[in-house]
Amino acid sequence: MTDAPEPTRIHIDTDPGLDDLLALALAFASPELDVTGMTTVAGNASLESVTDNAQRFLALAGSEIPLGRGAAKPRALEPCDATNYHGVDGRAGISIPALDRR
């Protein structure tokens, strides 16, 4: 019998709208990954919205990994408004409870 390999340690840089929230759930559930930190960057919604989404996700997941705020807009390109797909909050109307996360 062989031992399972150690999970790969990763840091996720994301703009958690609805699509990335699903990807985050899969990453956190994977025995092959060890998510050690996360940063947010504006994309599907504003930096404030995606950071709020990340905080809500981490609280719901019971995770205490570090979360940092990244860039509010791309360095070289003009940001694209995706609110018609993802909604103003980036979650397309999907509710995630605001749990206390310090």
Steps between C-alpha positions, in 0.01 A plus 500: 500500500638842404447823684304776326722783374515823697250758375640779285514831686343782298413868531191608306473843335139544395209728417235291673179540314266206460740305274805538725296423814422158352867449411600600855257245647657229284855607595421501871335156476787344306729269698769578242517871590593693813379859454733710716384851408284704269504845342226679314514712189224694326353318204145371499408777742671779696787424735273572796236252377740217415685544830166485683415184302833345598449587868151349492629185330785454747267551797251250358784253435629547856841597364740734673754531218632851437306715254652804333363768269671538165462736206181698446553500122728344238841661449501504121137472387178681573274293727205326339159537664358150555207604722252403229615138550609490863289773661636794700618271781654245261275223634215533246246526780623195693492571873794414724447577867720767656661294774747645746860447382788677663 
